[in-house]
């Protein structure tokens, strides 16, 4: 067998060598054909914007051209032609990248010949090609850091032109051809119908986030990490791409914030047309808020997908940056929800003035009847005024209760589309309910004729000098850390209503006005005892479902935390009760001043008669 195998090997050796030689010649012919067609191949790749493939093909043929071009005229001409092609390519790509990356720096000479990039991939194709040409005879004179900065700057300009409606009329998707239907044209068709609110979601520039993720991914492909040293170019490149993502996302979130605030306030403006009923207005406002909530939920999902894509090992983005993007979006959603609640409570203030305090003043101005005796008229009007003030306070608290329940129950009903947690809504309601109570106390003070109090600490009695014979301390009401209104919406209109009410009170008789001051004082004392409890019960009853879930969890995990007991109420520090106590004291002081003025007037009148 061995002898037969050796004999067969000797007989077939020549054939095998002939086959091997033919294969080698075939490979040489293939390479020769590639060399002969290299200029055409380079032009074809460049025309189709495959610049890196063209440079790679030239680099693979450089060794053969440099070795044999001296002995062959044809190869020498091919090498010279390819050199001219690569030289022109390097100059053209350098001009493009400089113009793309410095479009706002006044490079008008380049703008006449350069063409804007059609996609983010084209930008990194250009930057990656220039980086490959860096160690060749056609080096463009741009190092790695310059290529990185120019590429990211070009991407920033590319994204801004599709985010800012003033710079680009149509929104072209990131990878769509220039002649494709634009997104803005589709939005215009959607916005043409005022009743169709689905345009809020479609107006969100989610494609901007796709472009941001695409730019970050292509950056890692075009500029791979080459070292782990803190001073290495890779470390600087990581800081550069991190700053690029953060700055562009800031621009995106600011654009979305303005867009959603404008749309959320579109139905919050008062409607002048009489044909529009209040129920229809509230229905449209609720529908608008649901659409804004759906848009926020969609935005949160999209940003979450962006953060997940940035955190992939292939992208290599820092996890802290990716999580910060989600935090910014959640903060935006919470801000919009708090803004809506603030607007609703500001509207509640106007309703309380128009439907509670205005009827109260109207009844009081008509309380004195000329056909009754003065004694019976004054005593009965005082009782009636106290009853009317109690009813007005009850009606105002009922309006606040309805608003609190509607807000919290709507948040729970739309739980699938809720952009924020119900606890955030509860905290916002608690804050605005406290501000409503403080505003009500201030409004009652203004109706009593008091000057507006802007200090955080107000004394009930005048502070006197210390007396050793009377060491008893003076009674004080100190309200520390009063909350202030963040928004001034509606304050001017409320002030006009209160001013008109004061004008009506000036027409009352002296006795009716004095009784009105006593009724206001009693109204403040009643609110001091009941407003905190009433508003807190409204919030707790509206959140009873969450309370039952929390109670079940406490049963399973060892009961409530004793350190948190009493910390989640509406008015833990009793600010509202102290504020109404102060309002009652100031109203009583105004009553004393008014009665003293009346007594002085009667006394002076009598003295003139005696004289």
Secondary structure, DSSP 8 states (H G I E B T S, - for coil): -HHHHHHHHHHHHHHHHHHHHHHHHHHHHHHHHHHHTHHHHHHHHHHTT-HHHHHHHHHHHHHHHHHHTTT-HHHHHHHHHHHHHHHHHHHHHHHHHHHHHTTTTT-HHHHTT----SSHHHHHHHHHHHHHGGGSTT--S--HHHHHHHHHHHHHHHHHHHH-TTT-SS---TTS-TTS--HHHHHHHHHTSTT--THHHHTS-HHHHHHHHHHHHHHHHHS------TTSHHHHHHHHHHHHHHHHHHHHHHHHHHHHHHHHTTTTS----TTS-HHHHHHHHHHHHHHHHHHHHHHHHHHHHHHHHHTSTTT---HHHHHHHHHHHHHHHHHHHHHHHHHHHHHHHHHHIIIIIHHHHHHHHT---TTS-HHHHHHHHHHHHHHHHHHHHHHHHHHHHHHHHHHHHHHHHTTTT-SS-HHHHHHHHHHHHHHHHHHHHHHHHHHTT------S---SS------TT-----------S----S--TTHHHHHHHHHHHHHHHHTS-HHHHHHHHHHHHHHHHHHHHHHHHHHHHHHHHHTHHHHHHHHHHHHHTTS--GGGTTSSSS-TT-HHHHHHHHHHHHHHHHHHHHHHHHHHHHHHHHHHHH-
